[in-house]
Amino acid sequence: MPFPHSGLHAEWSMRDVDGTSHTSSVDIRFENEGYTAQGTLGADRAQFVLRLSATLIVQQFMLFRDMDEPDLWLGRDRSGRWGEINGAHRPDLDGCSDIALRMTPLPRQSSASVCRCTSGMPRA
């Protein structure tokens, strides 16, 4: 078990090039037979939610930002197909198994094992 079922909270600070400090955080909890990681990205003023299976396979990713651009809400089915909340299929993400967020201490795999084309070759 990678995280305690009772939950986990972590905070960290990063400095911009101008020296401004930004605090980010994540809460990880076990619910509905999987994990939910919910956090903030201080410098970007963004919030994220990652829903993972009990074996840490990403099932859903949501990113909420204080910007004019729309928020991002992605889901992955059991066959590895990704789609948006509006039902649009995202073939460019099919085969990806992880989401790497910069500015977080969440672990990630090498890109070759994370995202592969149907031909078996890694995508950039």
KEGUKE-892336 format. One record per residue (C-alpha): x, y, z. Coordinates in nm, 2 decimals. Layout:
BEGIN
x,y,z
X,Y,Z .
...
END
This chain:
BEGIN
x,y,z
0.00,0.00,0.00 .
0.17,0.32,-0.12 .
-0.03,0.56,0.11 .
-0.20,0.51,0.45 .
-0.57,0.46,0.43 .
-0.61,0.72,0.70 .
-0.49,0.99,0.46 .
-0.18,1.20,0.40 .
-0.12,1.57,0.39 .
0.19,1.74,0.25 .
0.29,2.10,0.18 .
0.59,2.24,0.01 .
0.72,2.59,-0.09 .
0.90,2.69,-0.40 .
1.06,3.03,-0.49 .
1.02,3.21,-0.82 .
1.32,3.36,-0.99 .
1.23,3.69,-0.83 .
1.24,3.53,-0.48 .
0.87,3.52,-0.43 .
0.77,3.21,-0.23 .
0.46,3.00,-0.32 .
0.31,2.72,-0.11 .
0.15,2.42,-0.27 .
-0.02,2.13,-0.10 .
-0.17,1.78,-0.16 .
-0.41,1.57,0.04 .
-0.42,1.20,-0.04 .
-0.70,0.98,0.08 .
-0.83,0.63,0.02 .
-1.20,0.62,-0.09 .
-1.41,0.40,-0.31 .
-1.14,0.14,-0.35 .
-0.89,0.38,-0.48 .
-0.69,0.70,-0.40 .
-0.78,1.06,-0.45 .
-0.50,1.32,-0.45 .
-0.64,1.67,-0.43 .
-0.41,1.97,-0.41 .
-0.31,2.32,-0.50 .
-0.02,2.46,-0.72 .
0.06,2.79,-0.55 .
0.25,2.98,-0.82 .
0.00,2.88,-1.09 .
-0.30,2.94,-0.86 .
-0.44,2.61,-0.98 .
-0.62,2.32,-0.81 .
-0.60,1.96,-0.92 .
-0.77,1.63,-0.85 .
-0.62,1.29,-0.94 .
-0.82,0.98,-0.90 .
-0.62,0.66,-0.89 .
-0.71,0.29,-0.87 .
-0.58,0.09,-0.57 .
-0.29,-0.01,-0.80 .
-0.22,0.36,-0.87 .
-0.34,0.37,-1.23 .
-0.47,0.71,-1.32 .
-0.85,0.70,-1.39 .
-0.94,1.07,-1.38 .
-0.76,1.40,-1.38 .
-0.91,1.75,-1.32 .
-0.72,2.08,-1.33 .
-0.89,2.40,-1.23 .
-0.72,2.73,-1.30 .
-0.80,3.10,-1.25 .
-0.76,3.17,-1.62 .
-0.98,3.25,-1.93 .
-0.89,2.91,-2.08 .
-1.13,2.63,-1.99 .
-1.05,2.39,-1.71 .
-0.92,2.04,-1.79 .
-1.12,1.73,-1.70 .
-1.00,1.40,-1.84 .
-1.10,1.04,-1.78 .
-0.95,0.71,-1.87 .
-1.15,0.39,-1.93 .
-1.03,0.04,-1.85 .
-0.90,-0.01,-2.20 .
-0.67,0.29,-2.17 .
-0.87,0.53,-2.38 .
-0.88,0.89,-2.26 .
-1.16,1.14,-2.31 .
-1.28,1.48,-2.19 .
-1.59,1.54,-1.97 .
-1.78,1.65,-2.28 .
-1.73,1.30,-2.43 .
-1.47,1.40,-2.68 .
-1.21,1.11,-2.73 .
-0.85,1.22,-2.69 .
-0.65,0.97,-2.90 .
-0.33,1.17,-2.84 .
-0.34,1.05,-2.48 .
-0.44,0.68,-2.54 .
-0.19,0.45,-2.39 .
-0.07,0.70,-2.13 .
-0.08,0.57,-1.78 .
0.05,0.86,-1.57 .
0.02,1.23,-1.54 .
0.32,1.43,-1.44 .
0.26,1.76,-1.26 .
0.55,1.99,-1.24 .
0.60,2.16,-0.90 .
0.48,1.86,-0.71 .
0.66,1.58,-0.52 .
0.42,1.32,-0.67 .
0.63,1.04,-0.82 .
0.64,0.98,-1.19 .
0.78,0.72,-1.43 .
1.00,0.77,-1.73 .
0.82,0.90,-2.03 .
0.89,0.58,-2.23 .
0.69,0.37,-1.99 .
0.42,0.64,-1.93 .
0.31,0.71,-2.28 .
0.34,0.47,-2.57 .
0.20,0.47,-2.92 .
0.00,0.17,-3.04 .
0.31,0.06,-3.23 .
0.49,0.02,-2.90 .
0.73,0.32,-2.96 .
0.74,0.60,-2.70 .
0.59,0.93,-2.78 .
0.76,1.26,-2.70 .
END
